C-alpha cells in the first residue's frame, strides 16, 4: 500500500520528501555541508513528529483510529497469540465475516479471542462488510464466548467497528435483540473478560462484544455511543461539525479513563499503531498479560460482581432539589 498521510500529517510528509530527496542527492554529491543539512532536517523532522502527536485533538485521534494502514484484529492475533483456530457461523443463519473468533494460546495459556475485522482494499472490505457486524456476527461471538465459559478459559475481545450494520437485512434478523442478548449474557460469564478497543469503538456495534472486567483502549482509539459524524448530523444537521462533536463526546482514551469508562490506555508507537505493527502488538501483549494475571486471581463471584459494579458505576446523575420538590406530589 502506498504511503498515506492525514491532513494534519502533511508537514511531516513534506519533510520526509525533502529528506528523501537530499539523501538521493548525497549519493552523488557527498560533503560535509550536505551531511550537516541532512542532519538538521532529520532533527527538524523528529521535532515535528513529537510536537504533532503530543498535541492531537479528539478529531485527529478519530482519524488515526480509522487510518487505512492501522493494524486490525487479525494482525494482532497473528502477533500475540499462537495456535489460533478460527470458528465460523452462528448455527442459526450464516457466518458473519466482520467478526472473527476462536481458541488460541496466550503465552501457553488457552484463551478465546473474538474481534471485529475490517478489510484493506475494496475486495476485502466487501468480504468483511467494512467491519460492520450483523446479527449473525453477534450471535457467533456469543456462541464462542459461551463455549469459552464452559471450557473455563479467559475471553479477550478486540473492538474496531464504526457500528453494527444498519441495513434492512440486519433489522430482518433482529440485530437489536442480538446485541441486547450479548449485553445480558456477557454479564453472566464466569471467566475473566478483557475488552480492547484497537481502533473504532462505535455505538452498540462496539458494546455488543465489550462487556468485560477490563476495558482497555489503545492510545489513538475511540469509544463512543455514536460516531462524530452521526452526532453532528443529529445535533447540527451537518456532518461537517464532526470535529466539534468529537470534542463534546469525550471519546478519546484519555477522556474515557478520566471518566472511569476505560481502565487503561495502551501506548502506541510514535505516529500511531500503523507505524510499527510489531511494537504495537508488543505493547498490547504486555497490557493483556498484566490485566489477565490480575483477573486470574479472582474467584467466579468476584469476577461477576466486579463486572456488574464496573458498569453500574459508569456515568453521573445530577438532580436539582428545587425540581424534585416542585415535582413531588402533595400529601
C-alpha positions, -999 to +999 in steps of 0.1 A: +000+000+000+013+035-009+021+060+018-009+077+032-009+108+053-038+125+071-043+163+067-026+171+100+004+149+089+011+169+058+041+189+073+056+155+083+051+142+048+068+173+032+098+170+055+102+133+047+100+140+010+127+167+013+149+143+034+145+116+008+155+140-020+185+152-001+196+116+006+194+107-031+214+138-040+240+129-013+247+097-031+263+116-059+273+149-042+288+139-008+303+165+015+303+180+050+277+207+041+253+181+026+257+158+057+250+188+080+220+197+060+206+162+062+213+160+100+195+193+106+165+182+085+163+149+105+163+169+137+135+191+124+115+160+113+119+144+147+107+176+165+078+180+141+067+144+147+069+148+185+050+181+186+023+168+162+014+137+181+018+152+215-010+177+208-036+158+189-073+169+191-101+144+196-110+146+159-074+139+149-073+108+171-106+096+154-088+100+121-059+079+134-083+053+147-096+050+111-062+050+094-063+026+064-030+011+074-038+006+111-034-030+123-067-049+126-078-077+149-062-105+128-029-085+127-028-085+165-039-121+168-012-134+145+015-115+165+003-120+201-013-155+201-003-189+189-023-219+177-053-198+167-082-219+154-110-198+139-146-209+143-174-200+119-211-195+119-238-187+144-256-221+140-288-202+130-283-183+098-248-176+084-211-168+091-205-131+095-170-123+082-170-089+101-165-109+133-137-134+137-130-156+167-117-189+180-095-206+206-058-196+208-029-197+232-016-167+250+019-174+264+008-211+265-025-203+282-057-213+263-079-183+256-109-174+234-103-144+211-132-126+194-128-094+174-143-072+147-124-073+114-121-047+086-106-051+051-076-034+035-090-029+000-124-029-018-124-067-022-116-073+015-140-047+027-168-062+007-159-096+022-158-081+058-187-057+052-164-028+061-162-040+097-200-036+103-212-067+121-246-081+115-270-100+138-254-134+130-220-119+139-231-111+174-247-145+178-215-161+166-195-141+191-218-150+220-217-187+209-179-186+211-179-168+245-204-194+259-181-221+246-151-205+264-172-201+296-180-239+296-143-246+289-132-223+317-108-202+296-105-163+296-120-143+268-103-114+250-122-092+226-108-068+200-132-039+190-127-020+158-160-011+142-179+021+133-211+004+144-234-025+138-246-029+102-277-006+098-292-023+067-326-038+063-311-073+064-299-067+100-333-055+111-349-085+095-327-108+116-332-087+148-298-071+153-311-051+183-322-083+200-288-100+192-268-071+208-292-070+238-287-107+244-249-103+243-251-074+268-272-096+291-252-128+287-217-113+289-225-102+325-231-139+333-197-152+320-178-169+348-144-164+333-122-132+330-132-110+301-108-083+287-121-060+260-097-039+239-107-011+216-079-012+190-094+013+166-130+025+163-154+017+191-187+030+177-222+026+192-239-006+201-217-023+174-188-020+198-208-026+230-221-059+217-187-075+225-173-052+251-189-060+284-158-070+303-140-069+336-114-046+320-119-021+291-086-012+275-081+014+248-052+019+225-038+055+227-054+066+194-086+045+196-120+060+204-151+046+221-184+064+218-222+060+218-222+073+183-197+083+156-188+121+155-204+123+120-236+108+133-237+130+163-231+161+141-258+151+117-283+148+146-274+179+166-263+203+139-279+187+108-245+189+092-217+163+092-191+190+088-194+196+126-178+162+133-147+177+148-168+197+173-189+166+181-157+146+187-146+171+214-181+171+230-184+133+231-152+129+252-144+097+232-107+095+234-088+070+256-076+097+279-111+112+284-127+078+290-100+068+315-105+100+334-143+094+334-140+059+346-153+042+315-119+028+304-095+011+328-062+016+310-046+034+280-022+013+260+006+033+244+012+032+207+044+037+186+050+074+179+028+083+150+002+056+156+000+018+157+003+016+118+039+028+120+051-004+136+028-034+139+053-054+159+059-027+185+021-020+188+015-057+193+042-060+219+028-031+239-007-046+237+006-080+248+022-065+279-011-049+289-030-081+283-005-101+303-007-077+333-045-075+333-051-112+328-027-121+356-047-098+379-081-112+369-070-148+371-065-143+409-102-135+413-129-162+420-161-166+400-182-145+423-156-117+424-154-116+386-192-114+383-195-087+410-166-067+396-180-067+361-215-058+373-203-030+396-180-016+369-209-008+345-233+003+373-208+030+383-204+044+348-220+079+345-231+105+369-266+119+376-272+154+389-306+164+401-317+199+414-335+198+447-359+226+436-371+205+407-376+174+429-396+194+455-416+212+428-425+179+411-432+159+443-469+150+449-487+169+476-496+150+508 
